[in-house]
Amino acid sequence: MEQPAQAGGARPTREVVSFVRRSTRMNPGQEKAWAARERYLVDVARNETSTSIAPGTVIDWTAAFGRVAPLVVEIGSGTGDSLVAMAAADPGRDHVAFEVFRPALASTMIKLNAAGLTNVRLLDANGVEGLRELFAPGSVSELWTFFPDPWHKARHHKRRLVDAGFGALVASRLGIDGIWRIATDWADYAEHCREVLDDHPDLVNVYAGTGGFAPRLTARPVTKYERRGLAAGRKVFDLAYRRRAAQQGHA
Ligand SMILES: C[S@@+](CC[C@H](N)C(=O)[O-])C[C@H]1O[C@@H](n2cnc3c(N)ncnc32)[C@H](O)[C@@H]1O
């Protein structure tokens, strides 16, 4: 199990991470895609764990993509079904996705290769650290967390990706009017997100006036997790938060 990354004690990190690293075994197709990973994978210096990012790491996204374009960040991209479809439909923006499960990254690369996309880069790293270390405040136009691991047991709730600290981090990295999109098929996680985020001083629930949940994002394809949730009789909840301009009297 991954232990939390410590930045030499200089920078507090989450005590727990939102994932457990699973087997890295790959099928032949994934092996082949992984062998050619430099086409999509951005390599980073590590801190104490294999999914960490050394504090102070800088990535020049303009150089990485070869152009200046709005940046979309996804944390927990899984096998890339949403990422590849949505990036293909949005060629004017560049997309950076974090995923800690290497076979899933390799599957994403297979799809990226097939689609021939040039506006996607992947990182084999904890997206919480990635968002914090690799993106300047106000530099992200959109952030996606689709079907984050639900961590059902009460004693595991502290592992949930979305918490107040992560909300503050996202708010700091989004540009003014930047959007954070969340989807989950777990009602209690959806409620938890609202409890943590609805009152955040820098975030506005875009659908606060209409019940608080967003209409299903049409650009988002139905992935395995959504299908599984629906098949089990669960409802899927979409949420959208907008980064508001700094309020008067609020730093
Ligand atoms: C339930 S899956 C959903 C995958 C994808 N978003 C989808 O809808 O198909 C959650 C994924 O998030 C990844 N994950 C969890 N915490 C993460 C983190 N802090 N950084 C990067 N990936 C993470 C897990 O490895 C897993 O693949």
The ligand as a Gaussian input file, in Angstrom:
#p B3LYP/6-31G(d) Opt

LIG

0 1
 C      -13.414000       4.186000      -9.898000
 S      -12.112000       4.533000     -11.002000
 C      -12.870000       5.642000     -12.182000
 C      -12.075000       5.770000     -13.458000
 C      -12.617000       6.751000     -14.506000
 N      -12.687000       8.111000     -13.995000
 C      -13.942000       6.306000     -15.053000
 O      -14.942000       7.000000     -14.823000
 O      -13.985000       5.281000     -15.730000
 C      -11.103000       5.631000     -10.033000
 C       -9.692000       5.729000     -10.548000
 O       -9.022000       6.768000      -9.877000
 C       -7.662000       6.387000      -9.674000
 N       -7.174000       7.254000      -8.579000
 C       -7.650000       7.322000      -7.315000
 N       -7.012000       8.272000      -6.617000
 C       -6.108000       8.841000      -7.474000
 C       -5.141000       9.879000      -7.336000
 N       -5.009000      10.545000      -6.187000
 N       -4.385000      10.188000      -8.396000
 C       -4.515000       9.518000      -9.573000
 N       -5.412000       8.516000      -9.762000
 C       -6.197000       8.185000      -8.724000
 C       -7.748000       4.902000      -9.373000
 O       -6.530000       4.233000      -9.643000
 C       -8.858000       4.466000     -10.334000
 O       -8.357000       4.055000     -11.575000

